[in-house]
Amino acid sequence: MENHGSLKAYTIGFIFSIILTVIPLLLVLNHVLAKNILLASILGMAVLQFFVQLFFFMHIKDGEKPRYNVMALILGIVFVITIVAGSIWIMTFNSQVQ
């Protein structure tokens, strides 16, 4: 059976995930920042949490040939960005027409 990670790595990843979830929650509940800065902070924490999930739980850099994992991940990210950007563009254009 393959070694998928140590208890220490899972614990560190879990703690980082909790912290990166609680920070935006506290910022929203306490109305600490302006709307645009708050949105940027939430998005930043989401991106950081994405990388925590990749490295601590999905072991994206582990294994003999992680290059294939990274290439598949990059392709998936390109697809997601294309779909999200296209959807936003269509919705923006649609709101301007009406």
N, C-alpha and C positions, 0 to 999 in steps of 0.2 A: 504494500500500500504506500502511496506517495505521502511525503510530508507536506502538509498544506500550510503550516505556520505554527508558531509557538503561542503559548498562552499569553506570554508577554506582548507579542505583536498584536494579538487580538484585543487585549486589554487596552493597550495604547490607542489602537484604532477606535475602539468603542468610546473611550474617554474623549478623544478628539471629536468624534461624531456628536456626542452629547454637547460638548462645549460649542461646536459650530451650529448646533440647533438652538441652544438656549440664548446665545448672544443676539441673534435677530429677533427672537421672541421678546426679550427684554427691551430691545430698542423700540419695537412696535408698541408694546404695552405701556412704556413710560413716555412715549412721544418725545424722544431725545433729539432726533434729527429732523431736518426739513425733508419734505416728501421725496425730492429727487436724490438727495444724499442717502436717505433711508433705503430707497429702491436699489441704489448702487451697492450699498452695504449688504443688503439681503442677497443680491446676485453674486457678490464677491464671496460671501460665506457659502453659497450653494456651490460655486465652482471649487472652492477649497474642500468642501465636503465630498464632492465628486472625486477629487484626487485621493483623499483619504480612503474612500471606499475602494478605489482601484488598487491602491498599493497595499493596504492592510488586509482587505477581505478578498479581493479578486486576484491578488498575487500577480499583477500584470507584469512584473519584472522577474518573477521566478521562473525556473525551468531552464532546460538546455537551449531551447530555441524560442526565446520570448519575442523575437522579431516578428513572428507571424501573429502573435497576440496583439502587439502594438500596431501592426499594419491593419489588422482587422478593426481595431479600435479607432484608428484614424479614419478609415473608410466609413465606419458608423457615424462618427462625429461629423464628417462632411455631409452625409445624408441628412442627419438631424438639422444641421445648420441650414442646409439648402431648403428643407421643408419648412422650418420655422421662419426663415427670412422671406421665403416666397409667400407664406401665409400672411405675414405681417404686411408685405408689400401689397398683396391683393386686398386685404382689409382696409389699408390706408387709401388705396385708389378707389375702392368702392365707397368709402365715406365721403370722398371728395366729389364724386359724381352725383350723389343724392342730395 
